[in-house]
Amino acid sequence: MDFIYYLDILPYILQGMKTTLIVFSLTIVFSLPLAILLASLTTINSMILNKVISTYTWIFRGTPLLLQLYFGMYGLPAFGITLNRLNVAILIFTLNYGAYFTEIIRGSILSISEGQMEVSKTLGFNKFQTYFYIVIPQALKRSLQSISNEVITLIKDTALVAAVALNDLLRNAKEIVSRDYRIEAFIIVGLLYVLMSYVVVKISKRVELKYAYYR
């Protein structure tokens, strides 16, 4: 094996990893709070609000993420919204995964028994306190496994940003392969994706075990 070649191409591949990690981390940071907010709003008895949220989740879960990226890149300027490629990727990924997380958390909220609401009232909690201190924490704990699965999918989906010319792991590796006619760059990238998925799985398992007794 040509280890010198591996060492030569690794720095450029790792430059692409920076973009991958930025998209991944900011998607988590923005999409989870968005999902918690929207899932919470679905509990309000408002037909219009529930319809708007369900339409949002239906559109973003029902269309390909790649199509959404293309629309963000080439469709938003038609409405006078111009963003750089990285911001487009972060926006679209946030909206896409926010839709999935919203449905996951909403389902967990609905699974919480009414009896807990009644108990919280007897303890003197108002509606906001009940929701903030009892409902949301339990809903998140019940959602951990499903959210973890989506996060693992997110790691792999970040490769789609290459389609809008962002220099992520995959795009940088593809440039090396096209230049040198050698596939080692793809092998390295594959190992890096596996490594990132492994780290997420280990963290998720530890978090799930930590809060398992609350379920």
Secondary structure, 3 states (H helix, E strand, C coil): CCHHHHHHHHHHHHHHHHHHHHHHHHHHHHHHHHHHHHHHHCCCCCHHHHHHHHHHHHHHHHCCHHHHHHHHHHHHHHHCCCCCHHHHHHHHHHHHHHHHHHHHHHHHHHCCCHHHHHHHHHCCCCHHHHHHHHHHHHHHHHHHHHHHHHHHHHHHHHHHHHHHCCCCHHHHHHHHHHHHCCCHHHHHHHHHHHHHHHHHHHHHHHHHHHHHHHC
